[in-house]
């Protein structure tokens, strides 16, 4: 993993969650169909269409002790970008949970996207093998990009910059290496990346709620004192296995919770 393409084989084939080609609405006809190929003249060969639109990617759960790591990719052309702006799409960190969930529902119904979710148990297995969060995160970004490229034509991908820029590039497969990859700090200022951040956050919140119900304890976001208290409750009622099943074990919270549990 470790800088060689073959090392990415240690990652499992994650099940993708994708929504495609629901814009425009079913039954609608005319020139507004973004995905309908042009019909060439009978006497002229069909030209290969130039890539259109852009893909933005972002993640959620990276700094949260409880819950999965989620990466989302969203595709948009200029028409869809205008729609996103009109909906009020912006960096999900500037939105309430409810607003992010509502916007994500709109995006996932109408706009091509892909989501990669790494649950806590698989996350802990992978982190134990590679010992590098940025490499794990890069793999998830690359997989989301590749999954979405199965459904859309795209020339450019924009991702938030983290760690070494080569991490995502090394993790991309054939389709992903054919696009221009741009990584920059605070990429969420771009409306397409902001849309991806909203989809990722909504999926993280949904899965955190499911884990909370399963654990019988309200699992908090972040990595603060209230998180430690919830972790301590889980440890005392179900032991380390129960805690490990909902938490990112390498976080410093784990050692703090274990210390708090000592008599």
Secondary structure, DSSP 8 states (H G I E B T S, - for coil): --SSGGGGGGS-----EEE-S--S-TT--STT-TT------TTS--------SEEEEEEESTT-SBS-EEEEEEEE-HHHHHHHHHHT---GGGS-HHHHHHHHHHHHHHS-EEEEEE-HHHHHHHHHHH--HHHHHHHHHHHHHHHHHTT---SEEEEE--S-THHHHHH--TTGGGSEEEEETTGGGSHHHHHHHHHHHHHHHHHHHHHHHHHTS---SSSSHHHHHHHHHHHHHHHHHHHHTTB-TTSHHHHHHHHHT--
